[in-house]
């Protein structure tokens, strides 16, 4: 009888981060084509990608598979990076603000996916929980920036993020 672990497919962490970066680049490029934001939009997206990738590389044990729950979090991270990069420019979105709001709603819905996947696959980890919580905090900060950019609240709103 063969050990079931012999045939387990493992994607290297670098590959997970690469496809996530590619997804982020695709979404940021699409937004850039449709919206024509300033260069700071792209710079912010790159900085946010690095701000997520560096701690993942630093704290995830290289010998372990990253897992489907963390991959689900990476998908949401790509969307959150797009939304936060657009947040300072939401006052310029005009009729496209509904799409921004819809994507924010999608990001909130996706927040529950990673935990459900982790429980279903019995792969919950302290890292995964922390990864999810930190991404939540980053998203909240981005929403606060968007509210500030819209002129709906003063700078105090950033304290919430």
Secondary structure in CASP SS format (residue, H / E / C, confidence):
PFRMAT SS
TARGET T0000
AUTHOR 0000-0000-0000
METHOD secondary structure of the structure
MODEL  1
X C 1.00
X C 1.00
X C 1.00
X H 1.00
X H 1.00
X H 1.00
X H 1.00
X C 1.00
X C 1.00
X C 1.00
X C 1.00
X C 1.00
X H 1.00
X H 1.00
X H 1.00
X H 1.00
X H 1.00
X H 1.00
X H 1.00
X H 1.00
X H 1.00
X H 1.00
X H 1.00
X H 1.00
X H 1.00
X H 1.00
X H 1.00
X H 1.00
X H 1.00
X H 1.00
X H 1.00
X H 1.00
X H 1.00
X H 1.00
X H 1.00
X C 1.00
X C 1.00
X C 1.00
X H 1.00
X H 1.00
X H 1.00
X H 1.00
X H 1.00
X H 1.00
X H 1.00
X H 1.00
X H 1.00
X H 1.00
X H 1.00
X H 1.00
X H 1.00
X H 1.00
X H 1.00
X H 1.00
X H 1.00
X H 1.00
X H 1.00
X H 1.00
X H 1.00
X C 1.00
X C 1.00
X C 1.00
X C 1.00
X C 1.00
X C 1.00
X C 1.00
X C 1.00
X H 1.00
X H 1.00
X H 1.00
X H 1.00
X H 1.00
X H 1.00
X H 1.00
X H 1.00
X H 1.00
X H 1.00
X H 1.00
X H 1.00
X H 1.00
X H 1.00
X H 1.00
X H 1.00
X H 1.00
X H 1.00
X H 1.00
X H 1.00
X C 1.00
X C 1.00
X H 1.00
X H 1.00
X H 1.00
X C 1.00
X H 1.00
X H 1.00
X H 1.00
X H 1.00
X H 1.00
X H 1.00
X H 1.00
X H 1.00
X H 1.00
X H 1.00
X H 1.00
X H 1.00
X H 1.00
X H 1.00
X H 1.00
X H 1.00
X H 1.00
X H 1.00
X H 1.00
X H 1.00
X H 1.00
X H 1.00
X H 1.00
X H 1.00
X H 1.00
X H 1.00
X H 1.00
X C 1.00
X C 1.00
X C 1.00
X C 1.00
X C 1.00
X H 1.00
X H 1.00
X H 1.00
X H 1.00
X H 1.00
X H 1.00
X H 1.00
X H 1.00
X H 1.00
X H 1.00
X H 1.00
X H 1.00
X H 1.00
X H 1.00
X H 1.00
X H 1.00
X H 1.00
X H 1.00
X H 1.00
X H 1.00
X H 1.00
X H 1.00
X H 1.00
X H 1.00
X C 1.00
X C 1.00
X C 1.00
X C 1.00
X C 1.00
X H 1.00
X H 1.00
X H 1.00
X H 1.00
X H 1.00
X C 1.00
X C 1.00
END
